[in-house]
Every structure is written in structure tokens, then in C-alpha cells.
Amino acid sequence: MAFTIASGIWPVMITPYHDDKTIDFQAIARLCDWYVEKGCAGVFAVCQSSEMLYLTPQEKLDIAKATVDAVGRRIQIVVSGHTADDKPSQFRELENMMRIPGIGAYVLVSNRLDQDHEGEVAFEANAREIFERYPEIDFGIYECPSPWKRLVSTEFLRKAGKEGRMVFLKDTCCDYELIRERLNAVEGTALKIFNANAQSWYDSVLHGAQGYCGVMANFHPEIYKWVYDHRNSDPERAQMAAHFLTMAGMIEMRIYPCNCKYHQKLEDVPMSVYARSADMAKLDKNARGEVEALIAMEKYVRKQLGI
């Protein structure tokens, strides 16, 4: 207490499967090596990109354990898997997950803290119940879009940051002005904000956000890292590369995570394109061609940046 979150690029880990639809743990190990090789600061496992809503409780734990085993101490790990509806089940999810050594923080899903849309009082009461029940655990919050997006109030972040109960926010508000307000509210605390939105992340890091934690770090994290590392020393090229990242980010609207798995299959980590949360049949020749075009553009951008 408190776990110090490393600044930089945090991919949201995908779950590879075999063709028989079981989890491909060998591919998970190779994927973790890839994250490390690309210079990622950490990995957010058992999240929406991991298809946590489609995993059994045991599969969630198995994936978290496999990630810890693969990464070792090379980069940091935070996890979620916070999908249950009732409180006893939520507590059990949390307790089982945090028995795995090597996990830095447990990331609560914001909509699980206000399931009945009761408002800020209920949200804060539910969060504080968890904080007080587990004083030894460091927490994050993920504004997960599924089953519905519940944004966290700036005032809650201000209090949680000052009290030292949160160290990580995966921000999905997609609003650079609101992120600036949030950054001001948590300034000087251990709470670090990571923008998940490719279109607004660069503005947020220029105003103090600690990095990027989103889908596109599964495609080209090393370009995000270059932009983050050179935002002050080489602002002109960093801005142009950020423009590329903004446009490239639109591909997440196209049959993700199947298209990401196709990208990995072509470039980095062999894996099936199957996903439980998306229809791989929709990854037609046009969608595959878009991924292939992205790969060509990534190579061009890397050459311009010297990476």
C-alpha cells in the first residue's frame, strides 16, 4: 500500500483460443513476451478485451495466473474479472483473484458499483464497502462500456485519490476536457489516470495523464510508447504520429477482437481469430484487408520514427 503504477503503455489483454474454443495458454505466454518486447509498462488482464463477460470464474483465474507466470516481474499486472451482480459473488471474485501472487491492483468495474442506476450516493457507498472490507488491497476502477458505461464522478476520484484507496483509473469518458478536470482533481496523489480512447489520449498525456490503456495497444504499442516518450523532446513528430494513432484507432470498430487476433496472427503471435464476444465470420476479405493495410502503415510510421 500503495502500489505504484508505472507510467506508459498498458495493453488490455486479449484472450487467445484454440480452434476448439478452449483457451490457448501457450499463445498467452507468447503474447505476454510480446508486450514486454514492445516496451509496455504493464498489462491489464481479465478485462473486457479479455472477454471477461464470456469467461467462467475458473477461466478468469487461470488467465490471471498464466499472465503472472508469463510476465514474471518484468512488467506490472492489474486485473479485473469484476462481473458478478450480487455482492457475495463480487467479494468472492475479488478474493479469489487477489490470492494470486504478483497482481498489483484489483480493478473494479464502475457499472457493478451502481447496477440499478441509483446515483452517486449508492455508487460511493458500494465502493467504500469494498475499500473498507479489503484495506490491504490497492484498487483501480474501469469505466467498462458493457453492459453499460457508468462514468465516475470527479469528486469521487478526488476523494479516493486523497485517501489512497485508488491507484489506477482506466478512463473511457472520451472527453479531453473532462479528463483534464479529473487530472487536476487527483494531482499529487497515487491515483494515475490512463486514457483508453485513441482519439483523445494524446491531449490527456500532454496534460498529465500517465499513459494509454486501450485496445490499440494490442496492435502497435511501440508507436504509442514512442509518442509518449517523445511528446516533449520531439513534439512535432510526436503530434504527427499521434494523428496516425487517432485514425488507426478507428479499426477497433471493425469486428474486434477478431481483427486484432488476425493482426497478431500475421505479424506477431500465431493464434486463432476466434472470439466468444464477436462473430469471426464477419472478418471477411474486406475486414482482413483493412488489417493488412494497417500493418503496412505501421511499418511506414515506424520507419519515420526510427523504431
Helices and strands as residue ranges (DSSP letters): E 8-9, H 25-37, E 42-45, G 52-54, H 57-71, E 76-79, H 87-97, E 105-109, G 110-113, H 120-133, E 139-142, H 154-163, E 166-171, H 176-186, E 192-195, H 201-206, E 211-212, G 215-218, H 221-230, H 235-248, G 249-253, H 258-267, G 280-282, H 285-305
